[in-house]
Amino acid sequence: MHVAIIGCGISGLLTALELLEQGCEITLIDQKQAAKAASWAGGGILSPMYPWRYPKAVNQLAQLGKSLYQYWNQKIQPLSGIDFEIHDSGMLIFDEDDFEIGLSYKAQYNEPMQHCDLLDETQLRNLNPRVSNTFKQALHFPQLSNVRNPRLLKSILTYLKSHSKVKIIEHKWVEKLLIQNQQVQSIVLHDQHQIKADQYVIATGAWSAHWSSQLDFNIPVQPVQGQMILFKTPENWLPTMCMYNVMYMIPRRDGHIVCGSSMAELGFEHRPNLKTQQSIYQACIQLIPELKNFPIVQQWAGLRPSSPDGIPYIGLMPEMKNLWANFGHFRNGLCMGPAAAQLLRQLMLNQTTLVDPRPYDPSLKFQV
Ligand SMILES: Cc1cc2nc3c(=O)[nH]c(=O)nc-3n(C[C@H](O)[C@H](O)[C@H](O)COP(=O)(O)OP(=O)(O)OC[C@H]3O[C@@H](n4cnc5c(N)ncnc54)[C@H](O)[C@@H]3O)c2cc1C
């Protein structure tokens, strides 16, 4: 079976990996350089921030993310030569209003990823002496990890590019789908070149509303900009991820600390601006004052694919026989990515699914 996948972010690339494992032939197409959009720009936290603020359908995919990434890292690292570092740093949350909610969430679900304890001041200082003295307590999630998403993408891409059954076409915008009898016959690039396959997957992230006019129903996915700043500190300088007021600091082992992030609806504007960068900087210094002694080495913005409830669209598109969706992951596409791709592969190949597919089913979610 030949599958054409539109979009080379984490959703498209992991879908390609899943289908390749089952013997499919893959063509991936991206309007720009592959793997440089939201999936590159994200932080790589392998959990929704404050999981209790998200629907079950988001959490159940996210909880599978870490173990599936461990599987993929082991499998493709020898071939790609890249370790994308699943860093078990744990997470501290400092929002007092969330302490009780977090503890009862843990008791209710009893999932390893949601295990947490409320730390007193001494425990907090012992675990993370970098945190400002103004914080006296924190909720600690010891099992939460982060992944180096730019390396993750590079590793998958390197592996896919070396595979004889994969073709990757970059810098080509897919303009339209040629549809007959509810079947996509081919996809048409902006230069009018056509690509034919047996099955087609839309993994176009924040650009997914592009398909609304052609499919004749509204796809409510919009870009929501998020900005980040990157500090460089000595190796293993910050012992844990930290979160306060929806702002987070994510330490990588080599001392890079990814900090963000903002939320703004600015269309497809992908440049960071000074005002937002300053407010992220202030939030970082409030939590970890010593960060002001270290340089900011990079700043950027990315476009999250928002969907109304944050639950992605995964499955067959309404009234279509060979057009599939894997988009709309909003703030959690990196942690949901591996399970979302696995679910899509299972649906496409008529296999038993690892989770109930209904909450993600485009036919149930779109009003056609
Ligand atoms: C600042 C920030 C922080 C984040 N932090 C986290 C986090 O810590 N944890 C987490 O789980 N998630 C996080 N996210 C969210 C996560 O990054 C996204 O949900 C995820 O990357 C979406 O992946 P995607 O593959 O669907 O989209 P993208 O990575 O945007 O990929 C879509 C691709 O499709 C291509 N494309 C679109 N339309 C067309 C077309 N017509 N023709 C050809 N190509 C097309 C685009 O060029 C793009 O490369 C964050 C996002 C941002 C911006």
The ligand as a Gaussian input file, in Angstrom:
#p B3LYP/6-31G(d) Opt

LIG

0 1
 C        6.002000      27.189000      21.796000
 C        5.388000      25.811000      21.742000
 C        5.595000      24.931000      22.805000
 C        5.058000      23.649000      22.774000
 N        5.364000      22.765000      23.750000
 C        4.882000      21.502000      23.711000
 C        5.244000      20.553000      24.693000
 O        6.036000      20.848000      25.593000
 N        4.689000      19.314000      24.628000
 C        3.813000      18.963000      23.647000
 O        3.331000      17.830000      23.646000
 N        3.487000      19.835000      22.667000
 C        3.991000      21.094000      22.684000
 N        3.648000      22.000000      21.716000
 C        2.641000      21.617000      20.713000
 C        3.248000      20.780000      19.598000
 O        4.446000      21.376000      19.173000
 C        2.256000      20.675000      18.443000
 O        1.002000      20.204000      18.914000
 C        2.772000      19.674000      17.402000
 O        4.085000      19.993000      17.050000
 C        1.906000      19.630000      16.169000
 O        2.543000      18.779000      15.249000
 P        2.068000      18.670000      13.752000
 O        2.936000      17.679000      13.080000
 O        0.598000      18.416000      13.753000
 O        2.264000      20.154000      13.182000
 P        3.588000      20.876000      12.604000
 O        4.802000      20.476000      13.354000
 O        3.271000      22.312000      12.513000
 O        3.730000      20.244000      11.160000
 C        2.779000      20.493000      10.141000
 C        3.547000      20.513000       8.841000
 O        2.621000      20.537000       7.749000
 C        3.163000      21.347000       6.723000
 N        2.055000      21.758000       5.852000
 C        0.921000      22.384000       6.247000
 N        0.087000      22.553000       5.198000
 C        0.718000      22.027000       4.108000
 C        0.364000      21.893000       2.731000
 N       -0.826000      22.299000       2.257000
 N        1.272000      21.350000       1.889000
 C        2.464000      20.885000       2.358000
 N        2.824000      20.981000       3.657000
 C        1.970000      21.529000       4.524000
 C        3.828000      22.478000       7.486000
 O        4.811000      23.128000       6.705000
 C        4.417000      21.766000       8.696000
 O        5.761000      21.364000       8.474000
 C        4.227000      23.265000      21.681000
 C        4.027000      24.140000      20.611000
 C        4.625000      25.401000      20.632000
 C        4.436000      26.323000      19.456000

